[in-house]
């Protein structure tokens, strides 16, 4: 079974499979672009094991299509209170590691742009991770599903201060992890294959952001920071994107910027039921995407990729049975399955996604890497892409 799982993840297999999906899409038109369109039947919920914290085996997942599923306690009004009243706090993660073990974990993860929160048992992106050297392009979202990640995306474009801005939300299954993201960018004035390129914001434009990710009205994780790319990923957790609810909050620079962002949300389809504004802060309830999803996310690809991801989570749970903290888990996987260990180090946005577009852009602009003046001032505080992921 293990050999089959890793063959499914091989480049040769995916080249053949994506080509077949493209042909299927031409004849069937099964592309998720409209809100409320029926999707494949839900898979079983979370897996039992040392990292599972959600559904129990045999519990059927809900299908919230047609209506937005609001968490208990949410009041759809424009007022100062935050989302999530009455919702339980995030449960603790694994058994706590020693201080030395936590330092070893974070030193290792820093090389790939992440940190580890032992209280919630989640991984998160560092503010000066190597990913900050790169911008954003809509083609990135098109590459998510073929890369083994089934994720809902919600890009919101607006203009403020003479710039074109983008604030995007993501939630879903990132290979062997369930997670979500908030990213902030502004236009670089360049494009790649007709799609505008966005650069990461400088230190002076970082925004206070927060999110709470829920599954079946249970809090899975919470994050809050002054950031450009706020993320959280729970390893070994399996979820369908439509079973996740993301409560996001962004504090803009001033009232004018807040109004511009709120207007763009309303233009995308958000109402007082799933957004509210108070002062410079905008809260968003992200359930079913209101914007068009990537054309590459076909029905067949979603069905197959989620089954592969479920198998990977099951294999991960089997391999790490008996490990009660993340230090032991990573060591066990590294020793028993180097291939799976490499996949863990590729969580979220992997270098391969960026290198693909870097190769495309080399022939157009001389490189996809977009460095702002603020980036240059930061110098070596931004790390380069990771090279050796097998070094503990």
ROGULO-844167 format. One record per residue (C-alpha): residue number from 0; residue in three letters; y, z negated, x. Coordinates in nm, 3 decimals, m for minus. Each point is the difference from the previous one (the first is absolute). Example, Ala and Ser with C-alpha at 12.3 -4.5 7.8 and 13.67 -1.06 7.14 Angstrom:
# ROGULO-844167
+-----+------+---------+---------+---------+
!  nr ! rest !       Y !       Z !       X !
+-----+------+---------+---------+---------+
!   0 !  ALA !  m0.450 !  m0.780 !   1.230 !
!   1 !  SER !   0.344 !   0.066 !   0.137 !
+-----+------+---------+---------+---------+
//
This chain:
# ROGULO-844167
+-----+------+---------+---------+---------+
!  nr ! rest !       Y !       Z !       X !
+-----+------+---------+---------+---------+
!   0 !  UNK !   0.000 !   0.000 !   0.000 !
!   1 !  UNK !   0.238 !  m0.085 !   0.284 !
!   2 !  UNK !  m0.053 !   0.342 !   0.160 !
!   3 !  UNK !   0.076 !   0.170 !  m0.332 !
!   4 !  UNK !   0.322 !  m0.198 !  m0.042 !
!   5 !  UNK !   0.125 !   0.095 !   0.344 !
!   6 !  UNK !  m0.099 !   0.366 !  m0.044 !
!   7 !  UNK !   0.204 !   0.003 !  m0.320 !
!   8 !  UNK !   0.296 !  m0.123 !   0.204 !
!   9 !  UNK !  m0.042 !   0.266 !   0.269 !
!  10 !  UNK !   0.265 !   0.276 !   0.040 !
!  11 !  UNK !  m0.257 !   0.280 !  m0.054 !
!  12 !  UNK !  m0.110 !  m0.143 !  m0.334 !
!  13 !  UNK !   0.357 !  m0.039 !  m0.125 !
!  14 !  UNK !   0.102 !   0.350 !   0.104 !
!  15 !  UNK !  m0.286 !   0.137 !  m0.212 !
!  16 !  UNK !   0.062 !  m0.238 !  m0.287 !
!  17 !  UNK !   0.380 !   0.048 !  m0.022 !
!  18 !  UNK !  m0.050 !   0.377 !   0.001 !
!  19 !  UNK !  m0.244 !  m0.036 !  m0.290 !
!  20 !  UNK !   0.246 !  m0.222 !  m0.187 !
!  21 !  UNK !   0.277 !   0.256 !   0.049 !
!  22 !  UNK !  m0.219 !   0.271 !  m0.153 !
!  23 !  UNK !  m0.090 !  m0.235 !  m0.286 !
!  24 !  UNK !   0.368 !  m0.075 !  m0.065 !
!  25 !  UNK !   0.081 !   0.371 !  m0.025 !
!  26 !  UNK !  m0.250 !   0.047 !  m0.283 !
!  27 !  UNK !   0.025 !  m0.332 !  m0.182 !
!  28 !  UNK !   0.359 !  m0.109 !   0.056 !
!  29 !  UNK !  m0.108 !  m0.364 !   0.024 !
!  30 !  UNK !   0.306 !  m0.130 !   0.183 !
!  31 !  UNK !   0.154 !  m0.336 !  m0.084 !
!  32 !  UNK !   0.361 !   0.081 !  m0.068 !
!  33 !  UNK !   0.079 !  m0.145 !  m0.339 !
!  34 !  UNK !   0.014 !  m0.359 !  m0.107 !
!  35 !  UNK !  m0.272 !  m0.099 !  m0.238 !
!  36 !  UNK !  m0.245 !   0.276 !   0.093 !
!  37 !  UNK !  m0.357 !  m0.125 !  m0.016 !
!  38 !  UNK !  m0.156 !  m0.073 !   0.337 !
!  39 !  UNK !  m0.358 !  m0.048 !   0.111 !
!  40 !  UNK !  m0.187 !  m0.300 !  m0.134 !
!  41 !  UNK !   0.074 !  m0.323 !   0.184 !
!  42 !  UNK !  m0.232 !  m0.125 !   0.269 !
!  43 !  UNK !  m0.124 !  m0.359 !   0.016 !
!  44 !  UNK !   0.257 !  m0.254 !   0.113 !
!  45 !  UNK !   0.011 !  m0.211 !   0.315 !
!  46 !  UNK !  m0.310 !  m0.056 !   0.201 !
!  47 !  UNK !  m0.156 !  m0.344 !   0.047 !
!  48 !  UNK !   0.022 !  m0.139 !   0.350 !
!  49 !  UNK !   0.214 !  m0.195 !   0.241 !
!  50 !  UNK !   0.314 !   0.207 !  m0.057 !
!  51 !  UNK !  m0.016 !   0.075 !  m0.373 !
!  52 !  UNK !   0.256 !  m0.179 !  m0.209 !
!  53 !  UNK !   0.026 !   0.198 !  m0.322 !
!  54 !  UNK !  m0.243 !   0.116 !  m0.265 !
!  55 !  UNK !  m0.359 !  m0.121 !  m0.019 !
!  56 !  UNK !  m0.293 !   0.239 !   0.009 !
!  57 !  UNK !  m0.063 !   0.162 !  m0.337 !
!  58 !  UNK !   0.349 !  m0.051 !  m0.135 !
!  59 !  UNK !   0.140 !   0.324 !  m0.135 !
!  60 !  UNK !   0.342 !   0.116 !   0.112 !
!  61 !  UNK !   0.266 !   0.081 !  m0.257 !
!  62 !  UNK !   0.153 !   0.344 !  m0.045 !
!  63 !  UNK !   0.373 !  m0.041 !  m0.055 !
!  64 !  UNK !   0.077 !   0.363 !  m0.079 !
!  65 !  UNK !   0.239 !   0.092 !  m0.276 !
!  66 !  UNK !   0.177 !  m0.340 !   0.018 !
!  67 !  UNK !   0.139 !  m0.197 !   0.291 !
!  68 !  UNK !  m0.203 !  m0.317 !   0.045 !
!  69 !  UNK !   0.246 !  m0.286 !   0.047 !
!  70 !  UNK !  m0.106 !  m0.321 !   0.176 !
!  71 !  UNK !  m0.005 !  m0.319 !  m0.204 !
!  72 !  UNK !   0.339 !  m0.168 !   0.000 !
!  73 !  UNK !   0.205 !   0.314 !   0.071 !
!  74 !  UNK !   0.320 !   0.011 !  m0.207 !
!  75 !  UNK !   0.147 !   0.353 !  m0.035 !
!  76 !  UNK !   0.370 !  m0.085 !   0.021 !
!  77 !  UNK !   0.280 !   0.040 !   0.254 !
!  78 !  UNK !   0.053 !  m0.352 !   0.129 !
!  79 !  UNK !  m0.012 !  m0.204 !   0.324 !
!  80 !  UNK !  m0.360 !  m0.141 !  m0.028 !
!  81 !  UNK !  m0.264 !   0.164 !   0.214 !
!  82 !  UNK !  m0.321 !   0.163 !  m0.118 !
!  83 !  UNK !  m0.327 !  m0.181 !  m0.043 !
!  84 !  UNK !   0.068 !  m0.318 !  m0.194 !
!  85 !  UNK !  m0.325 !  m0.174 !  m0.084 !
!  86 !  UNK !  m0.209 !   0.206 !   0.242 !
!  87 !  UNK !  m0.218 !  m0.199 !   0.238 !
!  88 !  UNK !   0.092 !  m0.018 !   0.367 !
!  89 !  UNK !  m0.194 !   0.200 !   0.256 !
!  90 !  UNK !  m0.322 !  m0.171 !   0.094 !
!  91 !  UNK !  m0.060 !  m0.101 !   0.359 !
!  92 !  UNK !  m0.188 !   0.233 !   0.227 !
!  93 !  UNK !  m0.280 !  m0.074 !   0.243 !
!  94 !  UNK !  m0.064 !  m0.324 !   0.185 !
!  95 !  UNK !   0.293 !  m0.053 !   0.236 !
!  96 !  UNK !  m0.036 !   0.124 !   0.353 !
!  97 !  UNK !   0.100 !  m0.215 !   0.295 !
!  98 !  UNK !   0.344 !   0.057 !   0.151 !
!  99 !  UNK !  m0.160 !   0.181 !   0.294 !
! 100 !  UNK !  m0.201 !   0.225 !  m0.232 !
! 101 !  UNK !   0.308 !   0.087 !  m0.207 !
! 102 !  UNK !   0.189 !   0.088 !   0.317 !
! 103 !  UNK !  m0.288 !   0.224 !   0.114 !
! 104 !  UNK !  m0.011 !   0.176 !  m0.337 !
! 105 !  UNK !   0.375 !   0.064 !  m0.009 !
! 106 !  UNK !   0.010 !   0.117 !   0.361 !
! 107 !  UNK !  m0.271 !   0.253 !  m0.082 !
! 108 !  UNK !   0.162 !   0.115 !  m0.325 !
! 109 !  UNK !   0.346 !   0.032 !   0.159 !
! 110 !  UNK !  m0.133 !   0.295 !   0.197 !
! 111 !  UNK !  m0.063 !   0.187 !  m0.327 !
! 112 !  UNK !   0.321 !  m0.115 !  m0.171 !
! 113 !  UNK !  m0.133 !  m0.288 !  m0.214 !
! 114 !  UNK !  m0.011 !  m0.377 !  m0.031 !
! 115 !  UNK !  m0.239 !  m0.236 !  m0.182 !
! 116 !  UNK !   0.088 !  m0.260 !  m0.263 !
! 117 !  UNK !  m0.288 !  m0.251 !   0.005 !
! 118 !  UNK !   0.129 !  m0.186 !  m0.307 !
! 119 !  UNK !  m0.041 !   0.305 !  m0.225 !
! 120 !  UNK !  m0.263 !   0.175 !   0.214 !
! 121 !  UNK !   0.203 !   0.322 !   0.015 !
! 122 !  UNK !   0.133 !   0.238 !   0.262 !
! 123 !  UNK !   0.363 !   0.115 !   0.003 !
! 124 !  UNK !   0.222 !   0.241 !   0.195 !
! 125 !  UNK !   0.230 !  m0.122 !   0.279 !
! 126 !  UNK !   0.366 !   0.092 !  m0.013 !
! 127 !  UNK !  m0.002 !   0.178 !   0.338 !
! 128 !  UNK !  m0.346 !   0.151 !  m0.028 !
! 129 !  UNK !  m0.069 !   0.338 !   0.161 !
! 130 !  UNK !   0.018 !   0.159 !  m0.346 !
! 131 !  UNK !   0.377 !  m0.058 !   0.003 !
! 132 !  UNK !   0.044 !   0.284 !   0.246 !
! 133 !  UNK !  m0.107 !   0.244 !  m0.269 !
! 134 !  UNK !   0.174 !   0.103 !  m0.319 !
! 135 !  UNK !  m0.137 !   0.086 !  m0.341 !
! 136 !  UNK !  m0.087 !   0.331 !  m0.163 !
! 137 !  UNK !  m0.140 !   0.077 !  m0.345 !
! 138 !  UNK !  m0.285 !   0.178 !   0.178 !
! 139 !  UNK !  m0.113 !  m0.344 !   0.115 !
! 140 !  UNK !  m0.076 !  m0.094 !  m0.362 !
! 141 !  UNK !  m0.188 !   0.328 !  m0.038 !
! 142 !  UNK !  m0.220 !  m0.104 !   0.292 !
! 143 !  UNK !  m0.086 !  m0.348 !  m0.130 !
! 144 !  UNK !  m0.290 !   0.090 !  m0.230 !
! 145 !  UNK !  m0.170 !   0.243 !   0.245 !
! 146 !  UNK !   0.025 !  m0.281 !   0.260 !
! 147 !  UNK !  m0.215 !  m0.231 !  m0.212 !
! 148 !  UNK !   0.274 !  m0.199 !  m0.176 !
! 149 !  UNK !   0.050 !   0.007 !  m0.378 !
! 150 !  UNK !   0.350 !  m0.132 !  m0.051 !
! 151 !  UNK !   0.264 !   0.018 !  m0.274 !
! 152 !  UNK !   0.339 !   0.101 !   0.140 !
! 153 !  UNK !   0.346 !  m0.036 !  m0.158 !
! 154 !  UNK !   0.279 !   0.170 !   0.202 !
! 155 !  UNK !   0.355 !  m0.072 !  m0.124 !
! 156 !  UNK !   0.275 !   0.220 !   0.145 !
! 157 !  UNK !   0.371 !  m0.085 !  m0.026 !
! 158 !  UNK !   0.333 !   0.054 !   0.178 !
! 159 !  UNK !   0.226 !  m0.271 !   0.138 !
! 160 !  UNK !   0.265 !  m0.020 !   0.272 !
! 161 !  UNK !  m0.018 !   0.370 !   0.084 !
! 162 !  UNK !  m0.377 !  m0.015 !   0.059 !
! 163 !  UNK !  m0.309 !   0.099 !  m0.196 !
! 164 !  UNK !  m0.230 !  m0.303 !  m0.023 !
! 165 !  UNK !  m0.365 !  m0.046 !  m0.091 !
! 166 !  UNK !  m0.166 !  m0.324 !  m0.108 !
! 167 !  UNK !  m0.370 !   0.049 !  m0.070 !
! 168 !  UNK !  m0.272 !  m0.227 !  m0.136 !
! 169 !  UNK !  m0.374 !   0.038 !   0.062 !
! 170 !  UNK !  m0.304 !  m0.195 !  m0.129 !
! 171 !  UNK !  m0.371 !   0.069 !   0.006 !
! 172 !  UNK !  m0.311 !   0.025 !   0.216 !
! 173 !  UNK !   0.056 !   0.070 !   0.369 !
! 174 !  UNK !  m0.356 !   0.064 !   0.116 !
! 175 !  UNK !  m0.153 !  m0.346 !   0.040 !
! 176 !  UNK !   0.316 !  m0.184 !  m0.109 !
! 177 !  UNK !   0.195 !  m0.052 !  m0.320 !
! 178 !  UNK !   0.374 !  m0.011 !   0.057 !
! 179 !  UNK !   0.355 !   0.104 !  m0.081 !
! 180 !  UNK !   0.319 !   0.107 !   0.177 !
! 181 !  UNK !   0.377 !   0.032 !  m0.041 !
! 182 !  UNK !   0.170 !   0.246 !   0.236 !
! 183 !  UNK !   0.373 !   0.074 !   0.048 !
! 184 !  UNK !   0.126 !   0.322 !   0.162 !
! 185 !  UNK !   0.294 !   0.238 !   0.010 !
! 186 !  UNK !   0.011 !   0.376 !   0.037 !
! 187 !  UNK !   0.012 !   0.143 !   0.352 !
! 188 !  UNK !   0.142 !   0.337 !  m0.104 !
! 189 !  UNK !  m0.317 !   0.175 !   0.115 !
! 190 !  UNK !  m0.306 !   0.126 !  m0.183 !
! 191 !  UNK !  m0.364 !   0.081 !   0.068 !
! 192 !  UNK !  m0.161 !   0.288 !  m0.188 !
! 193 !  UNK !   0.271 !  m0.030 !  m0.265 !
! 194 !  UNK !  m0.038 !  m0.378 !  m0.042 !
! 195 !  UNK !   0.300 !  m0.215 !   0.111 !
! 196 !  UNK !  m0.059 !  m0.234 !   0.294 !
! 197 !  UNK !   0.119 !  m0.359 !  m0.029 !
! 198 !  UNK !   0.070 !  m0.235 !   0.289 !
! 199 !  UNK !  m0.055 !  m0.374 !   0.006 !
! 200 !  UNK !   0.309 !  m0.210 !  m0.056 !
! 201 !  UNK !   0.171 !  m0.181 !   0.287 !
! 202 !  UNK !   0.028 !  m0.376 !   0.048 !
! 203 !  UNK !   0.339 !  m0.005 !  m0.172 !
! 204 !  UNK !  m0.150 !   0.145 !  m0.319 !
! 205 !  UNK !  m0.308 !  m0.222 !  m0.037 !
! 206 !  UNK !  m0.041 !  m0.129 !  m0.355 !
! 207 !  UNK !  m0.136 !  m0.326 !  m0.140 !
! 208 !  UNK !  m0.317 !   0.096 !  m0.188 !
! 209 !  UNK !  m0.291 !  m0.179 !  m0.162 !
! 210 !  UNK !  m0.309 !   0.079 !  m0.202 !
! 211 !  UNK !  m0.283 !  m0.167 !  m0.186 !
! 212 !  UNK !  m0.322 !   0.197 !  m0.044 !
! 213 !  UNK !  m0.216 !  m0.095 !  m0.300 !
! 214 !  UNK !  m0.345 !   0.101 !  m0.113 !
! 215 !  UNK !  m0.107 !  m0.097 !  m0.354 !
! 216 !  UNK !   0.306 !  m0.229 !  m0.017 !
! 217 !  UNK !  m0.114 !  m0.189 !   0.309 !
! 218 !  UNK !   0.224 !  m0.008 !   0.305 !
! 219 !  UNK !  m0.167 !   0.168 !   0.297 !
! 220 !  UNK !   0.287 !  m0.025 !   0.249 !
! 221 !  UNK !   0.373 !  m0.061 !   0.041 !
! 222 !  UNK !   0.241 !   0.115 !   0.269 !
! 223 !  UNK !   0.375 !  m0.038 !   0.056 !
! 224 !  UNK !   0.212 !   0.103 !   0.301 !
! 225 !  UNK !   0.305 !   0.184 !   0.130 !
! 226 !  UNK !  m0.173 !   0.326 !   0.082 !
! 227 !  UNK !  m0.023 !   0.378 !  m0.016 !
! 228 !  UNK !  m0.375 !   0.012 !  m0.079 !
! 229 !  UNK !  m0.139 !  m0.304 !  m0.182 !
! 230 !  UNK !  m0.379 !   0.008 !  m0.036 !
! 231 !  UNK !  m0.310 !  m0.205 !  m0.072 !
! 232 !  UNK !  m0.371 !   0.094 !   0.034 !
! 233 !  UNK !  m0.308 !  m0.205 !  m0.094 !
! 234 !  UNK !  m0.308 !   0.098 !   0.199 !
! 235 !  UNK !  m0.330 !   0.046 !  m0.184 !
! 236 !  UNK !   0.164 !   0.008 !  m0.343 !
! 237 !  UNK !  m0.082 !   0.295 !  m0.226 !
! 238 !  UNK !   0.237 !   0.105 !  m0.279 !
! 239 !  UNK !   0.100 !   0.300 !  m0.207 !
! 240 !  UNK !   0.378 !   0.061 !   0.019 !
! 241 !  UNK !   0.036 !  m0.015 !  m0.378 !
! 242 !  UNK !  m0.142 !  m0.354 !  m0.004 !
! 243 !  UNK !   0.283 !  m0.123 !   0.224 !
! 244 !  UNK !   0.346 !  m0.114 !  m0.109 !
! 245 !  UNK !   0.278 !  m0.023 !   0.256 !
! 246 !  UNK !   0.309 !  m0.211 !  m0.065 !
! 247 !  UNK !   0.256 !   0.124 !   0.252 !
! 248 !  UNK !   0.351 !  m0.126 !   0.072 !
! 249 !  UNK !   0.264 !   0.167 !   0.220 !
! 250 !  UNK !   0.342 !  m0.146 !   0.080 !
! 251 !  UNK !   0.240 !   0.285 !   0.075 !
! 252 !  UNK !   0.309 !  m0.013 !   0.223 !
! 253 !  UNK !   0.255 !  m0.026 !  m0.280 !
! 254 !  UNK !   0.057 !   0.062 !  m0.371 !
! 255 !  UNK !   0.063 !   0.374 !   0.048 !
! 256 !  UNK !  m0.330 !   0.051 !   0.181 !
! 257 !  UNK !  m0.182 !  m0.213 !  m0.255 !
! 258 !  UNK !   0.144 !   0.208 !  m0.285 !
! 259 !  UNK !  m0.099 !   0.325 !   0.171 !
! 260 !  UNK !  m0.358 !  m0.120 !   0.050 !
! 261 !  UNK !  m0.025 !  m0.132 !  m0.357 !
! 262 !  UNK !   0.127 !   0.332 !  m0.140 !
! 263 !  UNK !  m0.264 !   0.188 !   0.202 !
! 264 !  UNK !  m0.271 !  m0.230 !  m0.139 !
! 265 !  UNK !   0.120 !   0.065 !  m0.354 !
! 266 !  UNK !   0.000 !   0.375 !   0.067 !
! 267 !  UNK !  m0.363 !  m0.033 !   0.114 !
! 268 !  UNK !  m0.092 !  m0.164 !  m0.332 !
! 269 !  UNK !   0.045 !  m0.374 !   0.056 !
! 270 !  UNK !   0.150 !  m0.207 !  m0.284 !
! 271 !  UNK !   0.086 !  m0.364 !  m0.066 !
! 272 !  UNK !  m0.374 !  m0.058 !  m0.053 !
! 273 !  UNK !  m0.084 !   0.066 !   0.364 !
! 274 !  UNK !   0.323 !  m0.046 !   0.196 !
! 275 !  UNK !   0.300 !  m0.229 !   0.004 !
! 276 !  UNK !   0.317 !  m0.044 !   0.200 !
! 277 !  UNK !   0.191 !  m0.314 !   0.088 !
! 278 !  UNK !   0.273 !   0.012 !   0.260 !
! 279 !  UNK !  m0.113 !   0.220 !   0.288 !
! 280 !  UNK !  m0.370 !  m0.056 !  m0.068 !
! 281 !  UNK !  m0.227 !   0.237 !  m0.191 !
! 282 !  UNK !  m0.344 !  m0.112 !  m0.122 !
! 283 !  UNK !  m0.268 !   0.260 !  m0.079 !
! 284 !  UNK !  m0.329 !  m0.035 !  m0.183 !
! 285 !  UNK !  m0.223 !   0.273 !   0.146 !
! 286 !  UNK !  m0.307 !   0.062 !  m0.216 !
! 287 !  UNK !  m0.067 !   0.367 !  m0.081 !
! 288 !  UNK !   0.211 !   0.241 !   0.215 !
! 289 !  UNK !   0.282 !   0.175 !  m0.183 !
! 290 !  UNK !   0.048 !   0.271 !   0.262 !
! 291 !  UNK !  m0.233 !   0.292 !   0.075 !
! 292 !  UNK !  m0.291 !  m0.096 !   0.225 !
! 293 !  UNK !  m0.111 !   0.212 !   0.299 !
! 294 !  UNK !  m0.175 !   0.326 !  m0.092 !
! 295 !  UNK !  m0.274 !  m0.079 !   0.253 !
! 296 !  UNK !  m0.115 !  m0.293 !  m0.213 !
! 297 !  UNK !  m0.250 !   0.189 !  m0.212 !
! 298 !  UNK !  m0.243 !  m0.159 !  m0.245 !
! 299 !  UNK !  m0.301 !   0.087 !   0.217 !
! 300 !  UNK !   0.160 !  m0.134 !   0.319 !
! 301 !  UNK !   0.097 !  m0.330 !  m0.167 !
! 302 !  UNK !  m0.351 !  m0.047 !  m0.141 !
! 303 !  UNK !  m0.175 !   0.070 !   0.329 !
! 304 !  UNK !   0.243 !  m0.185 !   0.228 !
! 305 !  UNK !  m0.008 !  m0.317 !  m0.208 !
! 306 !  UNK !  m0.378 !  m0.004 !   0.008 !
! 307 !  UNK !   0.008 !   0.040 !   0.375 !
! 308 !  UNK !   0.257 !  m0.281 !   0.027 !
! 309 !  UNK !  m0.217 !  m0.225 !  m0.218 !
! 310 !  UNK !  m0.298 !   0.064 !   0.228 !
! 311 !  UNK !   0.212 !  m0.087 !   0.304 !
! 312 !  UNK !   0.111 !  m0.327 !  m0.161 !
! 313 !  UNK !  m0.360 !  m0.085 !  m0.085 !
! 314 !  UNK !  m0.111 !   0.074 !   0.355 !
! 315 !  UNK !   0.287 !  m0.210 !   0.137 !
! 316 !  UNK !  m0.099 !  m0.292 !  m0.225 !
! 317 !  UNK !  m0.363 !   0.029 !   0.114 !
! 318 !  UNK !   0.090 !   0.011 !   0.369 !
! 319 !  UNK !   0.236 !  m0.298 !  m0.018 !
! 320 !  UNK !  m0.219 !  m0.224 !  m0.215 !
! 321 !  UNK !   0.017 !  m0.354 !   0.134 !
! 322 !  UNK !   0.332 !   0.048 !   0.185 !
! 323 !  UNK !   0.259 !  m0.242 !  m0.134 !
! 324 !  UNK !   0.318 !   0.106 !   0.184 !
! 325 !  UNK !   0.166 !   0.324 !   0.110 !
! 326 !  UNK !  m0.057 !  m0.062 !   0.370 !
! 327 !  UNK !  m0.377 !  m0.013 !  m0.052 !
! 328 !  UNK !   0.011 !   0.292 !  m0.244 !
! 329 !  UNK !   0.176 !   0.232 !   0.245 !
! 330 !  UNK !  m0.230 !  m0.102 !   0.283 !
! 331 !  UNK !  m0.310 !   0.055 !  m0.215 !
! 332 !  UNK !   0.110 !   0.347 !  m0.111 !
! 333 !  UNK !   0.107 !   0.100 !   0.352 !
! 334 !  UNK !  m0.343 !  m0.094 !   0.136 !
! 335 !  UNK !  m0.216 !   0.137 !  m0.282 !
! 336 !  UNK !   0.195 !   0.309 !  m0.112 !
! 337 !  UNK !   0.265 !   0.142 !   0.237 !
! 338 !  UNK !   0.061 !   0.283 !  m0.248 !
! 339 !  UNK !   0.090 !  m0.242 !  m0.278 !
! 340 !  UNK !   0.208 !  m0.203 !   0.243 !
! 341 !  UNK !   0.199 !   0.312 !   0.083 !
! 342 !  UNK !   0.053 !   0.063 !  m0.373 !
! 343 !  UNK !   0.138 !  m0.352 !  m0.042 !
! 344 !  UNK !   0.245 !   0.060 !   0.284 !
! 345 !  UNK !   0.109 !   0.318 !  m0.184 !
! 346 !  UNK !   0.094 !  m0.184 !  m0.321 !
! 347 !  UNK !   0.303 !   0.123 !  m0.194 !
! 348 !  UNK !   0.179 !   0.288 !   0.170 !
! 349 !  UNK !  m0.221 !   0.114 !   0.285 !
! 350 !  UNK !   0.123 !   0.187 !   0.312 !
! 351 !  UNK !  m0.205 !   0.301 !  m0.110 !
! 352 !  UNK !   0.223 !   0.053 !  m0.306 !
! 353 !  UNK !   0.310 !   0.011 !   0.217 !
! 354 !  UNK !  m0.160 !   0.213 !   0.272 !
! 355 !  UNK !  m0.093 !   0.264 !  m0.258 !
! 356 !  UNK !   0.360 !   0.046 !  m0.107 !
! 357 !  UNK !   0.119 !  m0.035 !   0.360 !
! 358 !  UNK !  m0.215 !   0.302 !   0.089 !
! 359 !  UNK !   0.141 !   0.197 !  m0.294 !
! 360 !  UNK !   0.357 !  m0.089 !   0.089 !
! 361 !  UNK !  m0.041 !   0.083 !   0.370 !
! 362 !  UNK !   0.022 !   0.367 !  m0.087 !
! 363 !  UNK !   0.304 !  m0.049 !  m0.223 !
! 364 !  UNK !   0.225 !  m0.270 !   0.144 !
! 365 !  UNK !  m0.171 !  m0.112 !   0.319 !
! 366 !  UNK !  m0.157 !  m0.316 !  m0.145 !
! 367 !  UNK !  m0.027 !  m0.203 !  m0.318 !
! 368 !  UNK !   0.118 !  m0.317 !   0.170 !
! 369 !  UNK !   0.348 !  m0.082 !  m0.140 !
! 370 !  UNK !   0.207 !  m0.243 !   0.206 !
! 371 !  UNK !   0.336 !  m0.120 !  m0.131 !
! 372 !  UNK !   0.283 !  m0.125 !   0.219 !
! 373 !  UNK !  m0.101 !  m0.352 !  m0.100 !
! 374 !  UNK !  m0.358 !   0.076 !   0.110 !
! 375 !  UNK !   0.121 !   0.103 !   0.344 !
! 376 !  UNK !   0.194 !  m0.323 !   0.030 !
! 377 !  UNK !  m0.313 !  m0.198 !  m0.078 !
! 378 !  UNK !  m0.171 !   0.166 !   0.296 !
! 379 !  UNK !  m0.336 !  m0.143 !   0.098 !
! 380 !  UNK !   0.006 !  m0.260 !  m0.279 !
! 381 !  UNK !  m0.183 !   0.262 !  m0.207 !
! 382 !  UNK !  m0.359 !   0.037 !   0.115 !
! 383 !  UNK !  m0.169 !   0.333 !   0.051 !
! 384 !  UNK !  m0.307 !   0.118 !  m0.193 !
! 385 !  UNK !  m0.313 !  m0.202 !   0.080 !
! 386 !  UNK !  m0.246 !   0.144 !   0.247 !
! 387 !  UNK !  m0.287 !  m0.246 !   0.045 !
! 388 !  UNK !  m0.112 !  m0.164 !  m0.324 !
! 389 !  UNK !  m0.323 !  m0.144 !   0.137 !
! 390 !  UNK !   0.165 !  m0.246 !   0.237 !
! 391 !  UNK !  m0.006 !  m0.356 !  m0.134 !
+-----+------+---------+---------+---------+
//
